[in-house]
């Protein structure tokens, strides 16, 4: 995969798929890519993925991605509200996680999204 293909996949919310297609390691922060850049339809599809039983933490990165998609949809259920949440909270968080040491376990990523994105959105707070 060349740089242009990687950039295109990243901006389209297909970064994890692109990395996996070439056998590359997927950094933990990349699991936010679908919700940070994807369309509402794509996020809905991700939310239909495998999730842990109620009360259990996610045991894999794909499970974390599905849980995160469901959490995001709980506060952004229209294309406009998703785009606003992406711009205000999800893209900055994704970039921060990709730039530094990211979470080491799927549950840590879910909790980071819960406290940095979902809770503030429910409280009506925008990014500062």
C-alpha positions as CSV (number, residue, x, y, z in Angstrom):
1,X,0.0,0.0,0.0
2,X,1.5,3.3,-1.0
3,X,1.1,6.6,1.0
4,X,-1.7,7.9,-1.2
5,X,-3.7,4.7,-0.7
6,X,-3.1,4.7,3.0
7,X,-4.2,8.4,3.3
8,X,-7.3,7.7,1.3
9,X,-8.2,4.7,3.5
10,X,-7.6,6.8,6.6
11,X,-9.8,9.7,5.6
12,X,-12.6,7.3,4.4
13,X,-12.7,5.4,7.7
14,X,-11.2,2.3,6.2
15,X,-7.8,2.4,7.8
16,X,-8.1,-0.8,9.8
17,X,-9.3,-2.7,6.7
18,X,-6.4,-1.3,4.7
19,X,-3.8,-2.2,7.3
20,X,-5.2,-5.7,7.7
21,X,-5.3,-6.3,3.9
22,X,-1.5,-5.9,3.7
23,X,-0.8,-7.7,7.0
24,X,0.3,-4.6,8.8
25,X,-0.1,-4.2,12.6
26,X,-3.1,-2.1,13.6
27,X,-2.2,0.5,16.2
28,X,-4.9,0.7,19.0
29,X,-5.8,4.3,18.1
30,X,-6.7,3.2,14.5
31,X,-9.7,1.3,15.9
32,X,-11.4,4.8,16.2
33,X,-11.0,5.4,12.5
34,X,-14.5,4.2,11.4
35,X,-16.3,6.4,14.0
36,X,-13.8,9.3,13.4
37,X,-14.1,9.4,9.6
38,X,-16.9,7.1,8.5
39,X,-20.3,7.9,7.3
40,X,-23.4,7.2,9.5
41,X,-24.0,4.1,7.4
42,X,-20.5,2.8,8.0
43,X,-20.7,3.5,11.8
44,X,-24.0,1.7,11.9
45,X,-22.4,-1.3,10.2
46,X,-19.6,-1.3,12.7
47,X,-22.1,-1.1,15.5
48,X,-23.5,-4.4,14.3
49,X,-20.3,-6.2,15.0
50,X,-19.6,-8.7,17.8
51,X,-20.0,-7.2,21.2
52,X,-19.3,-8.7,24.6
53,X,-22.1,-9.9,26.9
54,X,-23.8,-7.1,29.0
55,X,-21.4,-6.0,31.7
56,X,-18.3,-7.8,30.2
57,X,-15.5,-5.7,28.9
58,X,-14.5,-6.1,25.2
59,X,-11.9,-8.8,24.8
60,X,-10.7,-7.8,21.3
61,X,-10.1,-4.7,19.3
62,X,-13.0,-5.5,16.9
63,X,-15.3,-5.8,19.9
64,X,-14.1,-2.5,21.2
65,X,-14.7,-0.9,17.9
66,X,-18.3,-2.2,17.8
67,X,-18.9,-1.0,21.4
68,X,-17.5,2.4,20.6
69,X,-19.7,2.6,17.5
70,X,-22.8,1.9,19.6
71,X,-21.7,4.5,22.2
72,X,-21.2,7.1,19.5
73,X,-24.6,6.4,17.9
74,X,-26.2,6.9,21.3
75,X,-25.1,10.6,21.1
76,X,-24.9,11.2,17.4
77,X,-27.7,9.5,15.4
78,X,-27.9,11.7,12.3
79,X,-25.3,12.5,9.7
80,X,-25.0,16.1,10.9
81,X,-24.6,15.2,14.6
82,X,-22.1,12.5,13.7
83,X,-20.1,15.0,11.6
84,X,-20.1,17.5,14.4
85,X,-18.9,14.9,17.0
86,X,-16.2,13.7,14.6
87,X,-14.9,17.2,14.1
88,X,-15.1,18.3,17.7
89,X,-14.1,15.1,19.6
90,X,-13.4,12.0,17.6
91,X,-10.8,13.1,15.1
92,X,-8.7,15.0,17.8
93,X,-8.8,11.9,20.1
94,X,-7.9,9.6,17.2
95,X,-4.9,11.7,16.3
96,X,-3.8,12.0,19.9
97,X,-3.9,8.2,20.3
98,X,-2.0,7.6,17.1
99,X,0.7,10.2,18.0
100,X,1.5,8.8,21.4
101,X,1.3,5.7,23.4
102,X,-2.2,4.4,22.9
103,X,-4.3,2.1,25.1
104,X,-2.8,-1.3,25.6
105,X,-6.2,-3.1,26.1
106,X,-9.5,-2.8,24.2
107,X,-11.4,-1.8,27.4
108,X,-9.0,1.2,27.9
109,X,-9.9,2.5,24.4
110,X,-13.6,2.1,25.2
111,X,-13.3,4.0,28.5
112,X,-11.2,6.7,26.9
113,X,-14.0,7.3,24.3
114,X,-16.7,7.1,27.0
115,X,-15.0,9.9,29.1
116,X,-13.5,12.0,26.3
117,X,-16.4,11.8,23.8
118,X,-19.7,10.3,25.0
119,X,-20.0,11.9,28.4
120,X,-19.2,15.4,27.2
121,X,-21.6,15.0,24.3
122,X,-24.4,14.0,26.6
123,X,-23.7,17.0,28.8
124,X,-23.7,19.2,25.8
125,X,-20.1,20.3,26.1
126,X,-18.1,20.9,23.0
127,X,-14.3,20.5,22.7
128,X,-12.3,23.3,24.1
